Amino acid sequence: MKTVTVYLVRHGQTWFNRFNKMQGWSDSPLTEKGLADAERAGLMLKHITFTHAYSSDTMRASKTARKILSLNMNSNVELTITPFFREQFYGYYEGEDSPKTWYAVGAPHDTPNFKALITKYGVDASKDFMHEADPFGAAEDALTYWNRLQKGFKLLRQDNQHGDNVLLVSHGTTIRSIVDKFGKEDGFKVTDAPLNGSVTKIALTDQGVKILSYNQTSL
């Protein structure tokens, strides 16, 4: 059975993160802390030999990935930019205040904030509820979201061989969604978001995805 180890990193802090705004397909620059987050992740992973490196096609993810690769002692790989591992698209709510958004999305379901919503209904339900609440119907529902992510996993399986190590820089809700979907049987709970610059380690096989660790800031 082919197994590829993926080091899944959340991008460094951005200004939208700092201001607690919804940031999906929209983008904002890394803060000084965000640059430090990327450097910390790079130092954590500097001894890992990567066969391939990927990031979503957002500035915040690609800049974080390039910083990590610049600090790596063993790898000399090109960065592949892909839309498949973008953050969830929040549609009408892009750039909106996060607590205000999750109240609007969750209150009709008796959950006034995001943590209450995912605790009661699950991470995928939060996508469906947001799609329903979006007056334009543009926010990704769970099916649309996972169809996109599965294309990303297919790409990783095609590009890599058994035993390869892969760098993938993505986003908070995307990492949380992956761990929520594939890590429950192993006891992983995702009520808390992965930290900016943290590393989540997964094993990608022909049969599926196994979560090895979540939200690590040291290895």
ABEGO torsion letter per residue (X at the ends): XBBBBBBBBBBBBBAAAAAGBBBBABBBBBBAAAAAAAAAAAAAAAABBBABBBBBABAAAAAAAAAAAAABAABBBBBBBBAAABBBBAEAABGBBAAAAAAAAAAAAGBABAAAAAAAAEAAAAAAAAAAABAAGABBBAAAAAAAAAAAAAAAAAABBBGBBBBBBBBAAAAAAAAAAAAAAAGBBAABBBBBGBBBBBBBBAAEBBBABBGBABX
